[in-house]
Amino acid sequence: MINGSCCCGAVKFELLRQPSMMGTCHCSRCRKVGASAIVFVRKEDLRWAEGQEHVQLFKPKAPYKYERCFCRICGTSLGEILSDMDSFPIAANALDSDVEVRNSLHEFVDEKPSWYEICDDAKQSTGHPAGS
């Protein structure tokens, strides 16, 4: 079991299985909400331990379409943890337990700030990778 939580501990969840994939998004929006490193989880693998009522949903304006979640108490980014999709990304920074999966992609690399260097051999794309 993989444990996850927000910074203040009000939101706690568990993953019953390892995430299927890890990636890094370099778009300015993901960087601003503190969710650049993401892991993809299956809805049936997510179990709420406590604090789901403390999760706030942020709905973006067009052209953005992906909603983001965060703890309304401490502001910790939680990715798309309230998604109804079968598989969705959550912020890797919210995981307390180590995971086996490693970074396999970098997306929106054209928006990457000049001070950040990509130091792995993961695939890179200028937008969402094909099939995402």
Secondary structure as GFF3:
##gff-version 3
##sequence-region A 1 132
A	DSSP	beta_strand	2	5	.	.	.	ID=ss1
A	DSSP	beta_strand	12	15	.	.	.	ID=ss2
A	DSSP	beta_strand	21	25	.	.	.	ID=ss3
A	DSSP	alpha_helix	28	32	.	.	.	ID=ss4
A	DSSP	beta_strand	37	42	.	.	.	ID=ss5
A	DSSP	three_ten_helix	43	45	.	.	.	ID=ss6
A	DSSP	beta_strand	46	50	.	.	.	ID=ss7
A	DSSP	three_ten_helix	52	54	.	.	.	ID=ss8
A	DSSP	beta_strand	55	58	.	.	.	ID=ss9
A	DSSP	beta_strand	68	71	.	.	.	ID=ss10
A	DSSP	beta_strand	77	79	.	.	.	ID=ss11
A	DSSP	beta_strand	87	91	.	.	.	ID=ss12
A	DSSP	three_ten_helix	92	94	.	.	.	ID=ss13
A	DSSP	beta_strand	103	107	.	.	.	ID=ss14
A	DSSP	three_ten_helix	109	111	.	.	.	ID=ss15
A	DSSP	beta_strand	123	124	.	.	.	ID=ss16
###
